[in-house]
Amino acid sequence: MKFIIVSGGVLSGLGKGITASSIGFLLKTKGYRVTIMKCDMYLNIDAGTMNPIEHGEVFVTHDGVETDQDLGHYERFLGENLFRENYLTNGQIYKEVLDKERALFYDGACVEPYHHIPPEITAKWEAAGRKHKAEILIVELGGTVGEYEGLLFYEAARRIRLKRPKDICFVHVGYLPAPPSIGELKSKPIQQSISHLHSLGIQPDFIICRAEKEVDLKRKSKISLVSNVPVENIISNPDLDNVYKAPLVLQKQKLDEKIISFLGLKKKLADKSLARKWEKMVFVQAAKKVKIGIVGKYQKTGDYLLSDSYVCVIEALKHAGCFWGVQPQVVWFNSSDFDNSTQEEVKEKLSGVDGIIVPQGWGSRGVEGKINAVRFARENKIPYLGLCFGMQMAVIEFARNVLGLVGANSQEVNPQTLYPVIHIMPNQKKYLEEKQYGGTIRLGAWPCVVKKGTILEKAYTIYGKNPDSPWFIPRDKKYHRTKELTIFERHRHRYEFNLKYRKLFEREGFVISGISPDKKLVEAIEIKNNPFFVGTQFHPEYLSRPLTPHPIFVSFLKAAISN
């Protein structure tokens, strides 16, 4: 197995994940079996307990691991499901070593970071490669070079080169700022990050230059002189209007061919059809715009408005937009701004949108604002998509304003509510009582039986026919034998629809369009006499990919276009 180590310098958020994903995609089109893993330097065991405003969106794998959002990028570019082996944190490594120490695995030796941590890291990398039978493992090192918490990951990579110099390739991603007062790209920051890398005993083999625009030969020559990297191995990666163009930019500079040659890999039969599909997808002409309002609560940080908490939702909209040849234009709304608004005030703010999404969320902040947005969508027949928490908000709104259950709520928001239409899952109570928050919620892919004649069924049967799509049950699963349409979607929640209220809801035009095979958990809801009003307890955005856009988003966007 060959290793490609992707490191970063200057600042975080450079696009290391997109770079790693692009390299992975290009090597896959060349016929190689590739997988990618992310190494986060946090002491957290996983990303599940991290604040989404601080860390960005949590991505959930099929096997139920809460990971960094970069795994979402990897899956979208590779078109494959990744697993727990593809995500590693400092916390996982230290816990593993300490558990072994307690079990006398080291035979009473003094356990030291320098001696015992790097081998454990290397073992995890190799396990990820074996899991996917990969010929090439791409490892993205989180953060920036020079940070204290990442030193032992770099040390692990250095030791691989020491033992197997022909099996490892270092790709360093750095940033060249262009201060407005100067008017040119400055290479000093990336030069300094390369010096940090040298101080760790690592010589980069390729340098990816991130910048607002193309990096010219003069800048490349300066970087080459400092880094000992040939000019031809210094690659320009400018800002793009579409991240899915990144592989084409790198391929134009023959990065994939250069890496294959550097690692001494034998040439294989290329997958030209995959490359053609990707290029066709990238250059879809989107002349028309469709305006989508997202009513969330994790996008504002200080004076800045960020979308990192909802990356998968944004990408799923892009995929659906590509399918229809339109450009989704996202308009952000802070749900807290709607908390005390009248419907007239909500209408004034939301009246210009063609569709509304209420995405995932936790806790009580901004809940009333989300419910007000749901009411506006339902009463004015605006296409609505509620994702996880967004489905729960739709249930609460219907209970209050259609069923007349005054004060109906979720037990998460108000444990004392008289009408807990959303309640805690029975097996979750003990976890909360014992403060076991990390990794205990309902996670990963679970089956859902879809009701015939619903919007949900039409979406999957019309726009999700490909049997290889990730939302269909694997053929070795018992659920595949059912006569009803059964899908396989990823979850991340602790609260559920309260089935005690099911008959009351259904009498008033509320539809349970998706339910677990044992009929104990409501997975999706709809409202009749609305062009598109769907809520899912699962997260369809996790499985949307550029070449296989998710049918729910495709169906939602069609309704928004019509609106």
N, C-alpha and C positions, 0 to 999 in steps of 0.2 A: 504494500500500500504506500502511495505517495502522499506527502503532506504539503498543503499550501497554507502558510500562516499569514493572515491578514491583520496588520497592526495599524494604528492610527496615531497621528501627531497633531499638535497645535490646538485643536479644540474637539469636543465631542459633537456628535450630530453631523459629522462630515459626510456620511453616506458610505461608511465601511460596509454596512449590511447590504446596500445596493451593489457595491463593488463585488463583494463576495458572491452575492446571488448571480450577478452578471457573469462572473468567471465560471461559476457552476453551470449556468445555462449553456454558455458557449462550449464548455468541455462536454456537456451532455449531447449537444448537437454533433459533436465530433465522434460520438459513439462510446464514450467512457461512462462507467458507472461512478456517479459522484454523489457525495452527501456533504452537508454543511452543518457545523455546530457553532454555538455561541458560548463564549466564556465571559460571564459577568464577574466583576471583581468584588461584588458585595458579599457580606457575611450572611445575608439572607439565604435560606435554603432554596427558595424559589421566588418568583416575582409576585406571588399571590397577595402578600400583605403590604406591598409597596403602594404608596399614594400615587394614583394615576396622573395627577398634575405634576408631581415631581419626577416620576419615572416614565410616564407615557403609558400607552395601552398595554394591558396584559393579554398575551396570546395563549390560547389553550390548545394543546395537542390532542390527537385522537385518544391517546391513552391517559389523558387527564392531568397533564403537567402544566402548571401556570408558568409561562416563560416570558422572556423579553420579546418585544414586538418584532425584532429582526427575524425570528423564526417564521413569522407570517410572510415576510419578504422572501425567505428561502423557499417556502412552500409555493408561493405564487410564481416564482421564477422557475423552479424545478418541476412544478406540477405534481408533486409527490407529498404524501403524508410523512411528517417527521415525528420522532418519539422522544421519550425522556432522555435517551442517550444523547440526543442532539443539544442538550442544554446543561451547562455546568456553571456552578457558582463557587466562590471561595468557601462559602459556608458549607456546601456539600463536601468539598475536599477535606476541610478541617474536621468536620463531623466524622467522616469516614476514618481518618487517621486516628482521631481520639477514641472512636469505638474499637478500633483494632488494638490500640494501646491498652484499653481496659480489659481486653480479652487476651492479653499477653501475646499478641501476634508477633511483636518485635522481640520476644524472648528477653524482656527485661532491659533492653537497650534504652539509652537516653533518646527520647524522640525529639528530633530537631526539625524546624521548618526546612532548612536548606537541604538536608539529607532525605527527608521522608515525604515532603510535599510534592516536589517535581515528579518522582516516579508514579505517584498516585494520579497526578494530572495526565501523564502520558498514558497510563492504563485506561483512563476514561476516554481519551481520544481514540485509542485503538479499539475500544469497545463500541464506540459509535460507528467506526468504519466497518467492523464485523457485522453489526446489526443490519447494515444496508448492503453487505457484500460489496463494499465500495473499493474501486481501484484508486480513487483519489478522495482524500478527506480534506475539506477546506475548513480551517479553524479561524473564526473571527475573535480576536482579543478585544474585549470591551474597554472603553475609556481611552486614555492616551498614554503613549510611552513616557516613562519617567515617573508615573504615579506609583507610590509606595506599594499599594495593595496589589498591583499587578506583577510585581517583580518575579515571583516564582513561576508564573505562567511563561514568561519570557525565558526563564532559566530552563524550564522543561523543554521548550523549543530549541534552545541552544544545545542542549545535551543530545537531542535527536540528530542535529547536524554533526555533532562531534562523532557520533557512532555511525550514522548513515548519511554522509554528506550528499549522496546522489539522490536521496529520497525526499528531500525537503526544499521548499522554495519559499522565500520571504517576500511578501508584497506589502509595501508600506504606503499608506494613504495619508497625505498631508495637505494643508490648505495654504493657498497663496492669496492673501488679502489684496484689495485694490483700494487704498484710502482715496476718497474723492479729492482731497487736497493735493495728492501727488499725481494721480491719473495713470498709474501703471501697476502691474502686478508686482508684489514684493516677495522675494524668495527666502528672505532671512528666517521667518518662522519655521518653514519646512526644513531648512538647513539645520536649525537647532534641534528639531525633533529627530532628525537622522543622527545627529551627534549623540543624543540620548540613547538611541538604539545601539550605536557603536560602543558606548560605555558599558552596555550589557553583554558585549561580546557577540553581537549579531550584525552581520553585514546584509543589508537588503539586496535583493536580486532585481526587483522591479519597484519603481516608485510611481504611484498614481497621484497626479497633481489635480486636486480639486480647486476650482476657481470660478469666478463669475463668467469668465470667457476662456477661449483657447489659450493655452500656455505656449508662448513662442520659443523659438530655438535659443535665443539669448538666455532666457530664464532656465531652460533645460540644461544648457551648457554650464551655467553656474552651479546648478544642483548636481550635475554629473561630477564636477570637479571636487565638490565637498564630499560626495557620497561614495565615490569609486564605482558608481553604476554607469554603464555605457549610455550615451545619449539615446540610443535607439530603445533602451529599456525604461525610459522615462516617458510615461503615458499621460496625455492630457485628458482630463475628464471634467469638462465645463458644466455649468448649470444647464439643465434641460427643461423644456416645458412638459415632458413626459418621462418619468423614470424608466419606463419600459424601452426607451431608446438607448439606455446606457449600454446594453450588450453590443448594440450596433456600433456605437462610438468606439468601444474598446476593440471590437473586431476589425474595424477599419484600420486600426494601428497594429493589427496582427498580434494582439496580446495573447490570444489563445494559442496560436501557433508557436509563439516564442516560449510560452510556459511548457507546452508539450515537448519542444526541443530541449529546453533546459532540464527537464526531469527525465529525459531519455526515454520517453514513452513511445511505443510502437504505434504507428498510425492505424486507425480503425476505419470501418465503413461509417461514413457520416450519415446522420439522420437529416437529410435535406428537407424532408416534408415538415419537420418540426421548425426548422429555421425559416421556411417559407411562410408557415402559419403565423409565426411570431412577427415577421416583417409586415405581413398583410394586416395584422392586428394593430401594429404601431402606427401605420399610416392611414388608418381609417379617417376619412374626412368628416368632421363633425361641424356642419354649418349651423345647425340650430342649437339653441341653448334651452335648458329646462331648469327652472329654479327650485331647489330643494331646501326647505328650512329644517335645520337640525336643532332641536330644543334640548340642550344638554346642560351639564353643570361642572364639567371638568376642563373646559377649554380656556378659562381665564386665569392668568397668573400675573399678579401685579397689574401693570399697565398694558400687558401683552395678551393677545388672543392667539392661542395655539391649537392645533388640531391633533397633536400627538396622542391624545387620549382616545381618539376615534379613528385611528389610521385604517383599520380594516373596513370600517363603514365607508370611509371615503374611497378606498380602493374598490370596494364592491360596487359602488355607484359608477366609478370610472369604467369598470368591466361591462356593466349593463349599458352604459352610455355608448361604449364601443360597439356593442351588439346592435344597438338601434341607430348608430351613426349620429348621436347627439352629444352635446357637452353638458354634463350636470354642473350647475353653478350653485355651490353650497352657500347658504346664508346662515350665519351662526346666531343663535338666540340663547341667552343665559336664562335658564328656567326660573331662577330666583327673581328675575325682573317681572315675571308674570304672577308671582305669588298672590298679590292683593289686587290684581287687575280685574275689571269687569270684562264681560265678553265683548263689549264694544271696543274696549281698549286693546284686548287681545286681537280682535279682528283688524284694528287699525295697523297693528304691527305685522300680522301674518298674512294679510290679504293679498300680497303680491306673490306668494309662493305657489308653485304648482303641485307640491306634495310635501308632506311633513313626516319627519322621522323623530321619534323619541328613543334614544339609545340606552345602553346599559347605565346603571348607577347604583349607589348604595346609600343608606341612611335617609334622614328626614329632610335635609336641606334641599330646597327647590322643588319639593314634591308637589305642593299646591300649584305651582306654576306649570308643571308638566301636566297635571290633571286639567288645568284650564286650557292648555294647548290641545289636548286630546278632545275636549268638549267642542272646541272650535272646529276641529277636523271632522268630527262625527256629525255635528249639526249642519255644517255647510258642505258636506259630502266632498271634502278634500281628501285625495288619496293619502292614506295613513299607514305607516309601518312602525310597529312598536317592537323593540328588540329587548327581550328579557325583562328588565325593569319597565321598559316601555309597554310591554304587554300587561304587566301588573297595573300600571297606571290606567290603561284602558278599561281593565276590569273594575277598578275603583270608581272611575268616572261613570261607567254604565250603572253601577250599583247605586250611586248617589242620585244621578240625574234622570235615570229611566225607571229604576226600580223603587226609588224614593227611600232608600236606606240611608237616612241622614247620618253623616259621620262615618260611613263605611270607610275602611282603610286597610292597610297592611299592618300586621303585627310588628313588622320591622320598624314602621314609622310611629305607630301608636299601639303599644301592647294592650292597652285597656279598651280599645274600640269595641263597641257593642256589636259591630258587624265585621268580623275579620274575614273579608272575602278573599284576602291573601293571607295565608297563615304559614307558620314555620313547618317545615317537613318534620314529621315525628322523630326521625333518627338524628335530627340536628340539635334538638333541645339539649341533650347531654353535652355535646361539643361546646355549646355556648356557656353552659353552666360551669364547665371546667376550663373555660377560656382557651379552648383548642381551636384557634381560628385558622391557622395555616394548613392548607391542603385537605380540609375536612368537608368543604362544600361539595355539591353534586358537580362533578367535573368529567370532562371527556365526552366521547361520542356515545349516545344512547339511541335505541330504536324508538320510532314514533309511527303509529298507524294513522294514515291519512283518510279522512272521511270523504266518501264519494260525492261528487257534485259541488265541491267547495272551490273557492279561489285557489286554495293551497294545492288541491289535486290538479287543477288545470295548469298551475305554474310548473309543477314537477313533470307532468306528462307532456306538456307542449314544449317547454324550454329546457328541460333537464333530461332528455331521452337517453343520452349517452350512458350505457350500462357501466362504463368505467369511471363515471363521475364519482367524486369522493362522498357524495351524500347518499349513495345507495349502499345497502347492506352487503358486506362481503359474502361471497357465495358459500363459505363454509359455516355461516351463522345459521342457527335454527330459524331465525325470523324470516329468512329468505323464502321459506316454504309456504308462508301465508298467502292467501289469495288476494288480500288487500294490499294496496300500495303501502310499503313500509320504507321509511327513510332513516338515515343514520346521521344525526346532527350533534354538534358539540355544545356542551352546557357549562355554565358557571354561575350557580345560584344556590341559595339556602332556603328560599321561600317559594310557595306554590299556590295555585288556585285552590280555594277551599271547596271541595266537592259537595259539601253540605248545601251549597247554594246553587248547584248545577241546574236543577229543574226550574227554579225560580228565574234564573237567567235565560234558559232556553225558551221559556214561555213568551218572552218578550223579544224574540228575534236574535238572540245571542247564540252563536254557533261554536261548538267545540269541534274544531276542524282537525285537530291532531291530539292523540292521546297515547300513553304508553301501552305496550301490549297487555299488561295486567290491568289496564283501565284505572289505575290509581293516581296517575299524574297527568294533568292537562298540559299538553305541549304547544298547542296553538289555538287561537281563537279568531273569530271573524264576526262581523255584524252585517246582517242582511240589508238589502236596499241601499248599498253603498258601492260605488264603482271599485273601490279597493280599500278595505279596512281590515288589516291583518296584524295580529300580535303573535310573536313566537317566544316561548320560554327559552328556546335554544338560540344560538348565535349563528345564523346563516352566513354572516359576513366572514367568519373564520374559514369557510370552505370555498369562497369565491376566488376564482383565478382568471387571469386575463384570457386564457384560451378556453376556459369553461366557466363563464359568468354564472353566478348563482341564480337559479330560476325565480326565486322570490324577489330578488332585486330587479331582474329583468321584467317581471310582471308588474312590480310596483312602478318602475320607471315608465312602462308603457301607459299605465293609468295616468301618471303625472303628465306625460306628453299630451295625452288626449285632453286633460284638464286645461 
